[in-house]
Amino acid sequence: MSSKKTLKVILALTVAAILPLSLYMLMRSLNDGHIEMPKYYRIESIQAFEKDGKKVMDTVFHTVKDIALTNQLGEKISLNHTLKDKVLVIDFVFTRCGSICPSLSTAMSQLQKAYKKKKPDWVQFITITVDPEHDSVAVMRTYADRYGADHDRWYFLTGNKDEIFDYAKNELGVVLQPADGSSDIVHTENIILLDPNRHIRGYYNGLDAKEISVLANNIAILKLEKKRKNN
């Protein structure tokens, strides 16, 4: 077995073992009232305002702009409108990738399974191709099926390359680096967590089972945060 296949198998087994226990421990923490909310990322500005006669500083965090892409079912999807009020879990791959993409997709598959008993009305898993010239709707559908995607809960998106690259770099702050000898492929191991208000709430190494476990926890925590704000 190659080292890449070995990593994929180990990651899948490790994540599958960690996630149920991790979510169980999270629920115990919620019941005990001890919980740490995911922090915010990408500060836009620091603003001052008056409160009770005192000057108070407030941090304004980056709000991720919208992008409209096409999913594996041929449906046009707006991340901020079609998926309004949902927690988003986003990664970037391309279907011809022979390095980290299979492991990233395995991790996303395990996350999807961890939430299989939850209704898909508050969390959506998103995989965006960085090779849309090759990764058509049909190709993305085949790739989605390879990883056992629930087509309602895990979207595989393709679209305009320039828009995808701009969204990755300028909205999500994803590092750009070469992949498989190419100089223009977004190839990051990070999985990004967005809250319903489209603030970035975490970057997680998709090749690290422990970080995937933390991500699984934080998905549930954002659901709790949303519920508290709506009360």
C-alpha positions as CSV (number, residue, x, y, z in Angstrom):
1,M,0.0,0.0,0.0
2,S,1.4,3.5,-0.9
3,S,2.1,6.0,1.7
4,K,-0.7,8.3,0.4
5,K,-3.3,5.4,0.6
6,T,-2.0,4.5,4.1
7,L,-2.5,8.1,5.3
8,K,-6.0,8.1,3.9
9,V,-6.9,4.8,5.6
10,I,-5.3,5.9,8.9
11,L,-7.1,9.3,8.8
12,A,-10.5,7.7,8.1
13,L,-10.2,5.1,10.9
14,T,-8.9,7.7,13.4
15,V,-11.5,10.2,12.6
16,A,-14.3,7.6,12.7
17,A,-13.1,6.6,16.2
18,I,-12.6,10.1,17.5
19,L,-15.8,11.8,16.3
20,P,-18.4,9.9,18.3
21,L,-16.5,10.2,21.5
22,S,-15.7,13.9,20.8
23,L,-19.3,14.7,20.2
24,Y,-20.3,12.8,23.4
25,M,-17.8,14.8,25.4
26,L,-19.1,18.0,23.9
27,M,-22.6,17.2,25.0
28,R,-21.4,16.5,28.5
29,S,-19.7,19.9,28.5
30,L,-22.8,21.6,27.3
31,N,-24.8,20.0,30.1
32,D,-22.2,21.1,32.6
33,G,-22.3,24.7,31.3
34,H,-18.6,24.6,30.4
35,I,-18.0,25.5,26.8
36,E,-15.5,27.6,24.8
37,M,-16.9,29.3,21.7
38,P,-14.9,29.2,18.5
39,K,-13.0,32.5,18.1
40,Y,-13.4,35.0,15.2
41,Y,-10.8,35.5,12.5
42,R,-9.7,38.3,10.2
43,I,-10.1,41.7,11.9
44,E,-11.4,44.4,9.7
45,S,-11.2,47.3,12.1
46,I,-11.3,48.5,15.7
47,Q,-14.0,51.0,16.4
48,A,-14.7,53.1,19.5
49,F,-18.1,53.9,20.9
50,E,-19.6,55.4,24.1
51,K,-21.2,53.1,26.7
52,D,-22.4,54.3,30.1
53,G,-20.3,57.4,29.6
54,K,-17.1,55.4,28.9
55,K,-15.2,54.9,25.7
56,V,-15.3,51.3,24.6
57,M,-13.4,49.6,21.8
58,D,-15.2,47.1,19.6
59,T,-13.6,44.8,17.0
60,V,-15.2,44.4,13.6
61,F,-14.5,41.1,12.0
62,H,-14.5,40.2,8.3
63,T,-17.8,39.2,6.8
64,V,-17.3,36.8,3.9
65,K,-19.0,38.0,0.7
66,D,-21.2,35.8,-1.4
67,I,-20.3,33.6,-4.3
68,A,-22.7,31.7,-6.6
69,L,-21.6,28.3,-8.0
70,T,-23.1,25.2,-9.4
71,N,-23.4,22.0,-7.4
72,Q,-23.1,18.3,-8.5
73,L,-26.8,18.2,-9.2
74,G,-26.6,21.2,-11.7
75,E,-28.3,23.6,-9.2
76,K,-27.1,27.2,-8.9
77,I,-26.1,27.7,-5.2
78,S,-25.5,31.1,-3.5
79,L,-23.5,30.5,-0.3
80,N,-25.0,33.5,1.4
81,H,-28.6,33.3,0.1
82,T,-29.4,29.7,-0.8
83,L,-27.7,28.6,2.4
84,K,-28.8,31.5,4.5
85,D,-28.6,31.0,8.3
86,K,-26.6,27.7,7.9
87,V,-23.2,26.9,9.3
88,L,-20.8,26.2,6.4
89,V,-17.8,23.8,6.4
90,I,-15.7,24.5,3.3
91,D,-12.7,22.8,1.7
92,F,-11.0,23.1,-1.7
93,V,-9.9,20.1,-3.9
94,F,-9.6,19.1,-7.5
95,T,-10.7,15.7,-8.7
96,R,-7.4,14.9,-10.5
97,C,-5.4,15.7,-7.3
98,G,-3.1,12.9,-6.3
99,S,-1.8,14.3,-3.1
100,I,-3.9,15.6,-0.2
101,C,-7.3,15.9,-1.7
102,P,-8.4,12.3,-1.2
103,S,-7.6,12.6,2.5
104,L,-9.4,15.9,2.8
105,S,-12.5,14.4,1.2
106,T,-12.3,11.4,3.5
107,A,-12.2,13.8,6.5
108,M,-15.3,15.7,5.1
109,S,-17.0,12.4,4.6
110,Q,-16.5,11.4,8.2
111,L,-17.8,14.8,9.3
112,Q,-20.9,14.3,7.3
113,K,-21.4,10.9,8.9
114,A,-20.9,12.4,12.3
115,Y,-24.0,14.6,11.7
116,K,-26.0,12.0,9.8
117,K,-28.8,12.0,12.4
118,K,-29.0,15.8,12.3
119,K,-31.4,17.5,9.9
120,P,-29.6,19.4,7.1
121,D,-31.3,22.7,7.9
122,W,-28.4,24.3,9.8
123,V,-25.1,22.8,8.6
124,Q,-23.9,22.4,5.1
125,F,-20.7,20.7,3.9
126,I,-19.1,22.5,0.9
127,T,-16.3,21.2,-1.4
128,I,-15.2,23.7,-4.1
129,T,-13.0,22.7,-7.0
130,V,-10.0,24.8,-7.9
131,D,-9.8,23.1,-11.4
132,P,-13.3,24.0,-12.8
133,E,-12.1,23.8,-16.4
134,H,-11.9,20.0,-15.9
135,D,-14.2,19.5,-13.0
136,S,-17.6,19.8,-14.6
137,V,-20.9,19.2,-12.9
138,A,-20.8,15.5,-14.1
139,V,-17.2,15.1,-12.9
140,M,-18.1,16.6,-9.5
141,R,-21.1,14.3,-9.2
142,T,-18.9,11.2,-9.8
143,Y,-16.4,12.5,-7.3
144,A,-19.1,13.1,-4.7
145,D,-20.5,9.6,-5.1
146,R,-17.0,8.2,-4.6
147,Y,-17.0,9.6,-1.1
148,G,-20.6,8.7,-0.2
149,A,-21.9,12.2,-0.3
150,D,-25.5,13.0,0.8
151,H,-26.3,15.3,-2.2
152,D,-28.6,17.4,0.0
153,R,-26.1,18.0,2.7
154,W,-22.7,18.0,1.0
155,Y,-22.3,20.2,-2.1
156,F,-19.5,19.8,-4.6
157,L,-19.3,23.2,-6.4
158,T,-17.8,24.3,-9.7
159,G,-17.9,27.6,-11.6
160,N,-15.8,30.5,-12.8
161,K,-12.2,30.0,-11.9
162,D,-11.3,33.6,-11.3
163,E,-14.3,34.0,-8.9
164,I,-13.3,30.8,-7.1
165,F,-9.7,32.0,-6.7
166,D,-10.8,35.5,-5.5
167,Y,-13.2,34.0,-3.0
168,A,-10.6,31.6,-1.6
169,K,-7.8,34.2,-1.3
170,N,-9.6,37.5,-0.5
171,E,-12.7,36.3,1.4
172,L,-11.5,33.1,3.2
173,G,-7.8,34.0,3.4
174,V,-6.8,30.6,2.0
175,V,-3.1,30.3,1.3
176,L,-2.2,29.8,-2.4
177,Q,0.5,27.4,-3.2
178,P,1.5,25.2,-6.1
179,A,0.1,21.7,-6.4
180,D,1.3,18.7,-8.5
181,G,3.6,20.9,-10.5
182,S,1.0,23.6,-11.3
183,S,1.6,27.2,-10.4
184,D,-2.1,28.3,-10.4
185,I,-3.9,25.8,-8.2
186,V,-5.3,26.6,-4.8
187,H,-4.0,23.7,-2.8
188,T,-4.6,24.1,0.9
189,E,-5.1,21.5,3.6
190,N,-7.3,23.8,5.6
191,I,-11.0,23.3,6.2
192,I,-12.8,26.6,6.9
193,L,-15.7,27.0,9.3
194,L,-18.2,29.9,8.7
195,D,-21.0,30.8,11.1
196,P,-24.5,31.8,9.9
197,N,-23.4,35.5,9.8
198,R,-20.5,34.5,7.5
199,H,-17.8,35.2,10.0
200,I,-14.8,32.9,9.8
201,R,-14.7,30.9,13.0
202,G,-11.9,28.5,12.4
203,Y,-9.2,27.0,10.1
204,Y,-8.5,23.3,10.6
205,N,-5.9,21.0,9.2
206,G,-7.9,18.5,7.2
207,L,-5.1,15.9,7.5
208,D,-5.0,16.0,11.3
209,A,-7.6,13.8,13.0
210,K,-7.4,15.8,16.2
211,E,-8.2,19.0,14.4
212,I,-11.1,17.4,12.6
213,S,-12.4,16.3,16.0
214,V,-12.2,20.0,17.2
215,L,-14.0,21.0,14.0
216,A,-16.8,18.5,14.7
217,N,-17.2,20.0,18.1
218,N,-17.2,23.6,16.9
219,I,-19.9,22.8,14.3
220,A,-22.2,21.8,17.2
221,I,-21.1,24.8,19.3
222,L,-22.1,27.2,16.5
223,K,-25.6,25.6,16.4
224,L,-25.8,26.3,20.2
225,E,-24.6,29.9,19.7
226,K,-27.2,30.5,17.0
227,K,-30.0,29.1,19.2
228,R,-28.9,31.3,22.2
229,K,-28.9,34.4,20.0
230,N,-32.4,33.6,18.7
231,N,-33.8,33.2,22.2
